[in-house]
Amino acid sequence: MVEKEPIVLIGGFGSHWSDYRNAARLLSNVTGRRVFIAGITRLSWLLAGVSDYSLLVDRVHAAVQHALRRTGARKVIMIGHSAGGIVGRAYLGDRKLKPYHHAHRGYERVSHLFMVGSPLRVPKNASQRGMRAAAWVDEVYPGAYYAPQVQYVNIRGRYVEGKPNGTLRERQAYYNYRFISQNGAQWGDGVVPLSLSELEGAKTVELDGIGHSPGWGRWFFEDAEVIRAWWQAAQTDEPHPSQATRHPTHSA
């Protein structure tokens, strides 16, 4: 018996796949789908930081193949948190990350790509700011590159405004935003500023009061209520796929 399209979850930068066990459980409960976590470790991210995303993309491919075998489905729904959204974009591609690397053409096996709290517009000087792989993905596969075959959904949070002389959290956000965008005085989820969380051709859902990760208030996978808010909002039809649709969430 063929099940619903399963979900393959890709963790964020510096994470271990086991960090997302609770997120996977909540996702499964909310969506009624089986959730598989890409087997990416902290060491995987460390190696990717000094080279490229080839190892990460291979781990994602292994997770996708496993999910398809276990469920009998033809495609998966991919959800990437933070830098995991960038890895998801790379996996969809048909170009090699290095001469001896295999391009997996993931767009043939993925129906939706959810990019949750992901930096999607990379500054031109990203190669000098520790985001070389992200810059490569953005250059080679601009915008919703494989749409409409793959539906791109951007989930972002409006949580804190960066201020150089504000509260501790506002100052932390300011330096995070400035690090990846050169402009710290703006709104974002505490790590990724709103100015970098746009992707041409993708549907954008903006959540009020939702932070980037644990430690930034309620985050994207905090509980069933938050997940349900962005999952259900992504299912609705909007008149303009590039325009952000704001959805308030209840305060904790």
C-alpha positions in Angstrom: 0.0 0.0 0.0 1.4 3.4 -1.0 1.4 5.9 1.7 1.1 9.7 1.5 4.2 11.5 0.3 6.7 11.3 3.2 8.6 14.2 4.6 12.4 14.3 4.6 13.7 16.8 7.2 17.1 18.5 6.8 18.6 20.1 9.9 20.3 23.4 10.2 24.0 24.4 10.2 26.0 22.7 12.9 23.3 20.4 14.0 23.1 16.6 14.4 20.2 14.7 12.9 19.1 13.5 16.4 18.5 17.2 17.4 15.4 17.0 15.2 13.7 13.9 16.7 11.1 15.9 18.5 10.5 18.2 15.5 10.0 15.0 13.3 7.5 13.6 15.8 5.5 16.9 15.9 5.6 17.1 12.1 4.3 13.6 11.7 1.4 14.3 14.2 0.4 17.5 12.5 0.7 16.3 8.9 -0.3 12.7 9.2 2.9 11.7 7.2 5.9 9.7 8.0 9.0 11.8 8.6 12.6 10.8 7.9 15.6 12.9 9.0 18.6 13.2 6.8 21.6 11.7 8.5 23.7 14.8 8.7 26.0 15.2 11.7 28.0 18.1 13.2 31.1 16.7 11.5 29.3 16.7 8.2 28.6 20.4 8.6 32.2 21.1 9.6 33.5 19.4 6.5 31.0 21.2 4.4 32.2 24.5 5.9 35.7 24.1 4.5 34.7 22.5 1.2 31.2 22.3 -0.3 27.8 20.7 0.2 28.5 17.4 -1.7 28.6 15.3 1.4 25.4 16.9 2.8 23.6 16.4 -0.6 24.6 12.7 -0.6 23.2 12.3 2.9 19.9 13.9 1.8 19.8 11.6 -1.2 20.2 8.6 1.0 17.3 9.8 3.2 15.1 10.4 0.2 15.8 6.9 -1.3 15.1 5.3 2.1 11.8 7.2 2.5 10.6 6.2 -0.9 11.5 2.6 -0.4 9.8 2.5 3.0 6.5 4.2 1.9 6.2 3.2 -1.8 5.7 6.9 -2.7 7.0 8.4 -5.8 8.1 11.7 -4.3 8.8 13.3 -1.0 8.1 16.6 0.6 11.4 18.2 1.7 11.7 20.5 4.7 15.0 22.2 5.3 15.6 24.3 8.5 18.0 27.2 8.2 21.0 26.2 6.0 19.1 22.9 5.5 16.9 24.8 3.1 20.0 25.7 1.0 21.1 22.1 1.0 17.6 21.2 -0.2 17.9 23.6 -3.1 21.3 22.1 -4.0 19.9 18.5 -3.9 17.2 19.4 -6.4 19.9 20.3 -8.9 21.3 18.6 -12.0 24.9 20.0 -11.8 27.8 18.5 -10.0 29.2 20.3 -6.9 32.7 19.0 -7.9 34.1 17.2 -10.9 33.8 13.7 -9.3 30.5 14.3 -7.5 27.2 12.8 -8.8 24.3 15.2 -9.4 21.2 13.5 -8.0 18.6 15.5 -9.9 16.4 15.6 -6.8 13.7 17.6 -8.6 12.5 14.3 -10.0 11.8 13.0 -6.5 10.6 16.1 -4.6 7.2 17.6 -4.9 7.6 20.5 -2.4 10.6 22.2 -0.8 9.9 24.0 2.4 12.7 26.4 3.4 12.2 27.2 7.0 14.2 30.1 8.4 16.6 29.8 5.5 18.9 32.6 4.2 17.8 32.6 0.5 19.3 35.8 -0.9 23.1 35.7 -0.4 25.3 38.8 -0.4 27.7 39.2 -3.3 30.7 39.0 -0.9 29.4 35.8 0.7 32.6 34.0 -0.2 34.3 36.1 2.4 31.6 35.6 5.0 31.6 31.8 5.4 28.7 31.3 3.0 30.4 30.2 -0.2 28.3 27.1 -0.7 25.1 29.1 -0.2 26.3 31.7 -2.7 27.0 28.9 -5.3 23.5 27.5 -4.9 22.0 30.9 -5.3 24.0 31.6 -8.4 23.5 28.3 -10.1 19.8 27.7 -9.2 18.4 31.2 -8.8 14.8 31.7 -7.5 12.3 28.8 -7.6 14.5 27.2 -10.3 12.6 24.0 -10.7 9.1 25.4 -10.4 6.4 24.4 -11.2 7.6 20.8 -11.0 8.7 21.5 -7.5 6.7 23.9 -5.3 8.9 26.2 -3.3 7.6 27.4 0.1 9.5 29.9 2.2 8.7 30.0 6.0 10.2 32.9 7.9 9.8 34.5 11.3 9.5 38.2 12.4 10.7 37.9 15.9 13.2 40.7 16.9 14.6 43.9 15.4 18.4 44.2 15.5 19.6 47.2 17.5 23.2 48.0 18.3 22.3 49.6 21.6 19.2 47.6 22.5 18.5 44.7 24.8 20.9 41.7 24.8 18.6 39.8 22.4 18.4 42.9 20.1 22.1 43.3 20.1 22.7 39.6 19.4 20.2 39.9 16.5 22.0 43.0 15.2 25.3 41.3 14.9 23.8 38.2 13.4 22.0 40.1 10.8 25.1 42.3 10.1 27.3 39.2 9.7 25.3 37.8 6.8 23.8 40.9 5.3 26.0 43.9 6.3 22.9 45.5 7.8 22.1 44.7 11.4 19.4 47.2 11.9 16.4 45.3 10.6 13.8 42.7 11.5 14.3 38.9 11.4 14.1 35.7 13.3 17.1 36.5 15.4 19.6 34.9 13.0 18.3 35.4 9.4 17.1 38.9 8.5 13.9 39.3 6.5 15.9 41.0 3.7 17.6 37.7 3.0 14.5 35.5 3.3 13.0 36.1 -0.1 13.1 33.8 -3.1 11.6 34.8 -6.4 8.8 32.5 -7.4 8.5 30.9 -3.9 5.4 31.3 -1.7 6.4 33.1 1.5 4.6 32.7 4.8 5.7 35.0 7.6 5.0 34.2 11.2 4.9 36.9 13.9 6.8 36.2 17.1 8.6 33.1 15.9 12.4 32.8 16.3 15.1 31.0 14.4 16.0 28.2 16.8 15.8 27.1 20.4 17.0 30.0 22.5 15.2 32.6 20.3 11.7 32.3 22.0 9.3 30.0 20.3 10.9 28.7 17.1 9.6 27.1 13.9 9.4 23.5 15.4 8.5 24.6 18.9 5.2 22.8 19.2 2.3 21.5 17.2 0.6 24.9 17.1 3.5 26.6 15.4 4.0 23.9 12.9 0.3 23.8 12.1 0.3 27.5 11.6 2.9 27.5 8.8 1.9 24.0 7.4 -1.7 25.0 6.9 -0.8 28.5 5.6 1.3 26.9 3.0 -1.6 24.9 1.7 -3.8 28.0 0.9 -3.8 29.7 -2.5 -2.3 33.2 -2.5 -2.6 35.7 -5.4 1.1 36.4 -5.6 3.6 33.7 -4.7 6.5 36.1 -4.0 4.5 38.2 -1.5 4.8 37.4 2.2 1.6 36.4 4.0 1.8 37.2 7.7 0.3 34.8 10.2 0.3 35.8 13.9 0.9 33.1 16.4 -0.1 33.1 20.1 2.5 34.1 22.6 3.8 31.4 24.9 
